[in-house]
Amino acid sequence: MKKYIAELIGTFWLVLGGCGSAVLAAAYTGNTEDIGFFNIGLGFLGVSLAFGLTVITMAYAIGHISGCHLNPAVSFGLWAGNRFPGKDLLPYIIAQVIGAILAGGFIYLIAVGNGSFVIEGSNPLATNGFGEHSPGGYNLLTCFITEVVMTFMFLFIILGATDVRAPAGFGPIAIGLALTLIHLISIPVTNTSVNPARTTGVALWAGKELISQVWLFWLAPIIGALIAGWTYHGLFTEPVTEQDQLEAMTDSEFDRSKLGEE
């Protein structure tokens, strides 16, 4: 159960850090009488970095326990890339979704604490969507293609950065920066999902209209992840050759008489 609990906590942190920063700090300006014309909100760049930082920090925290998937699409992609056993897919996904839902509820609990927060707008609680729920008004097909391609690239980078031939220890940094870049590209299109658990976790607290669009953010990321897994495994994975181990000679087997022959 340790790896499932780790995935639950890790996904909680991902959604809390990423979506929480979007809801609570992206457009925050504070008291204008105190800060004058300065806008201290995080904006797109800050939210993008927040998502990347959650992955980097949690990868070092639980990567050695569960692999730090934090995302059903990542689990599917690693399975397709022959890096993850199929028997663990369902429990991993359940743990990830539970963690995301708990984080979504916690963000809502914080947001309503000042008495002025209401669920309104095209992307309340940092939800994902298409059409009128796309930040830039992008249509269903555009959003679908965007999520497939972004998830493909995300999984491709994950598979490459965690390959046994890659420099050890730097994988989390590459993966976190990849997620940051993905958000910088696609926040205006879908508000960036590439993660079905992240989408579900906040949509369940945002109302029926947003829940009705969640299907796209399961279908597209999983398709992109599977294609990436099959592509990397089929084209770039090299077989690992096992070398015969040298057996150590015990002291009783060592012929000391031959030392003097030289």
C-alpha positions in Angstrom: 0.0 0.0 0.0 2.9 2.4 0.5 3.2 3.2 -3.2 -0.5 3.8 -3.6 -0.5 6.2 -0.6 2.5 7.9 -2.0 0.7 8.5 -5.3 -2.3 9.8 -3.4 -0.2 12.3 -1.5 1.8 13.2 -4.5 -1.2 13.9 -6.7 -2.7 15.9 -3.8 0.4 18.1 -3.9 0.4 18.5 -7.7 -3.2 19.7 -7.7 -2.8 21.8 -4.6 0.3 23.5 -5.9 -0.7 23.9 -9.5 -4.4 24.6 -9.3 -4.2 26.2 -5.9 -1.7 28.8 -7.3 -4.1 29.4 -10.3 -7.1 29.9 -8.0 -5.6 31.8 -5.2 -2.6 33.7 -6.6 -2.7 33.9 -10.4 -4.6 37.2 -10.6 -4.0 38.4 -7.0 -3.3 42.1 -6.6 -3.8 42.5 -2.9 -4.7 45.9 -1.5 -4.1 48.4 -4.3 -3.7 51.2 -1.7 -0.7 49.4 -0.3 1.0 48.2 -3.6 0.1 51.1 -5.9 0.3 50.1 -9.6 2.2 46.9 -9.0 0.4 43.7 -9.8 1.8 40.9 -7.7 -0.3 38.1 -9.2 1.5 35.0 -10.5 0.0 35.0 -14.0 0.5 32.3 -16.6 4.2 32.1 -15.9 3.8 31.7 -12.2 1.1 29.0 -12.5 3.2 27.1 -15.1 6.2 27.1 -12.7 4.0 26.0 -9.8 3.0 22.9 -11.7 6.6 22.1 -12.7 7.8 22.7 -9.1 5.2 20.2 -7.7 6.6 17.5 -10.0 10.2 18.2 -9.2 9.7 18.3 -5.5 7.5 15.2 -5.3 9.7 13.2 -7.7 12.6 13.5 -5.2 10.2 12.8 -2.3 8.4 9.7 -3.6 10.1 8.7 -6.9 11.9 5.9 -5.1 8.6 4.7 -3.6 6.0 4.8 -6.4 7.8 6.2 -9.4 6.0 9.5 -8.9 3.4 9.2 -11.7 0.8 11.6 -10.2 -1.2 11.2 -13.4 -3.2 8.4 -15.0 -1.9 9.3 -18.4 1.7 8.9 -17.1 0.8 5.4 -15.7 -0.7 4.4 -19.1 2.3 5.8 -20.9 4.8 3.9 -18.8 2.8 0.8 -19.2 2.8 1.2 -22.9 6.5 1.8 -22.8 7.0 -1.5 -20.9 8.1 0.3 -17.8 5.1 -0.4 -15.5 3.1 -3.5 -14.8 -0.6 -3.5 -15.9 -1.7 -5.0 -12.6 -0.9 -1.7 -10.9 -2.7 0.5 -13.3 -6.1 0.6 -11.6 -4.9 1.0 -8.0 -2.6 3.8 -9.1 -5.3 5.6 -11.0 -7.7 5.3 -8.1 -5.1 6.7 -5.7 -4.3 9.6 -8.0 -8.0 10.5 -8.5 -8.7 10.4 -4.8 -5.7 12.7 -4.1 -6.8 15.1 -6.8 -10.4 15.3 -5.5 -9.1 15.9 -1.9 -6.9 18.7 -3.2 -9.7 20.2 -5.2 -11.9 20.3 -2.1 -9.1 21.8 0.0 -8.6 24.6 -2.6 -12.3 25.3 -2.5 -12.2 25.4 1.3 -9.4 27.9 1.3 -10.9 30.0 -1.5 -14.2 30.6 0.3 -12.4 31.6 3.4 -12.5 35.3 2.6 -16.3 35.3 2.0 -16.1 36.7 -1.5 -15.2 33.7 -3.6 -17.9 32.3 -5.9 -17.9 29.6 -8.6 -18.2 31.6 -11.8 -16.4 32.3 -15.0 -15.2 30.0 -17.8 -12.6 28.1 -15.6 -13.6 28.2 -12.0 -11.2 26.4 -9.6 -8.7 26.2 -12.5 -10.9 23.7 -14.4 -10.1 22.5 -17.9 -12.5 22.9 -20.8 -13.2 23.5 -24.5 -15.5 25.9 -26.3 -16.8 28.5 -23.9 -14.8 26.9 -21.1 -11.5 27.2 -23.1 -9.7 30.3 -21.8 -9.1 31.4 -25.4 -12.4 30.1 -26.7 -10.8 27.2 -28.7 -13.1 24.6 -30.2 -13.3 20.9 -29.3 -11.1 19.6 -32.0 -8.3 22.1 -31.3 -8.4 21.3 -27.6 -8.4 17.6 -28.3 -5.3 17.8 -30.6 -3.5 20.1 -28.1 -4.0 17.7 -25.2 -2.9 14.6 -27.3 0.3 16.3 -28.6 1.2 17.9 -25.2 0.7 14.6 -23.4 2.7 12.8 -26.1 5.6 15.2 -25.6 5.3 15.0 -21.8 5.5 11.2 -21.8 8.3 11.1 -24.4 10.4 13.3 -22.1 9.5 11.2 -19.1 10.5 8.0 -20.8 13.8 9.5 -22.2 14.8 11.3 -18.9 14.2 8.0 -16.9 15.9 5.8 -19.4 18.8 3.8 -17.9 21.1 5.4 -20.4 20.2 9.0 -19.3 22.2 10.9 -16.8 21.2 9.8 -13.3 19.5 12.2 -10.9 18.4 14.8 -13.4 15.2 13.2 -14.6 12.9 15.1 -12.1 14.3 18.4 -13.3 13.7 17.7 -17.0 10.2 16.4 -16.3 9.3 19.3 -14.1 10.5 21.8 -16.7 8.7 20.0 -19.4 5.4 20.3 -17.5 6.2 24.0 -17.0 6.7 24.5 -20.8 3.6 22.6 -21.6 1.5 24.9 -19.4 3.1 28.0 -21.0 2.0 26.7 -24.4 -1.5 25.4 -23.6 -3.0 27.3 -20.7 -4.8 29.6 -23.2 -6.2 26.6 -25.1 -7.5 24.2 -22.5 -6.1 25.6 -19.2 -3.7 22.7 -19.6 -4.7 19.3 -18.3 -2.4 16.5 -19.7 -3.6 14.8 -16.5 -7.1 13.2 -16.1 -6.9 13.2 -12.3 -6.0 16.9 -12.1 -9.0 17.7 -14.3 -11.4 15.5 -12.4 -10.2 16.7 -9.0 -11.3 20.3 -9.5 -14.2 19.7 -11.9 -16.2 17.8 -9.3 -16.2 20.9 -7.1 -17.1 23.3 -9.9 -20.5 22.0 -11.1 -22.2 19.8 -13.7 -21.3 21.9 -16.7 -17.6 21.5 -16.1 -18.0 17.8 -15.2 -19.7 17.2 -18.6 -16.4 18.2 -20.3 -14.1 16.0 -18.2 -14.3 13.1 -20.7 -12.1 14.9 -23.2 -9.3 15.3 -20.6 -9.3 11.5 -20.0 -9.5 10.5 -23.6 -6.9 12.9 -25.2 -4.2 12.6 -22.6 -4.4 8.8 -22.4 -4.2 8.5 -26.2 -1.2 10.8 -26.3 0.5 8.9 -23.5 -0.1 5.5 -25.2 1.3 6.7 -28.5 4.4 8.1 -26.7 4.9 4.8 -24.8 4.7 2.6 -27.9 6.8 5.0 -29.9 9.7 5.3 -27.4 9.7 1.6 -26.6 9.5 0.6 -30.3 12.1 3.0 -31.7 14.5 4.0 -28.9 14.6 1.3 -26.3 17.7 -0.9 -26.5 17.9 -4.4 -24.9 19.9 -4.5 -21.7 22.5 -7.2 -22.0 23.3 -9.1 -18.8 27.0 -9.7 -18.2 28.2 -12.8 -16.4 29.1 -12.1 -12.9 32.6 -13.0 -11.8 32.6 -15.3 -8.8 34.9 -14.2 -6.0 37.5 -16.8 -5.0 37.4 -17.8 -1.4 40.5 -17.9 0.7 40.4 -21.7 0.9 40.4 -21.9 -2.9 43.4 -19.6 -3.4 46.6 -21.5 -4.1 49.3 -19.6 -2.2 52.0 -22.0 -3.4 52.0 -20.3 -6.8 53.0 -17.0 -5.3 56.6 -18.0 -5.1 56.8 -19.3 -8.7 57.1 -15.8 -10.1 
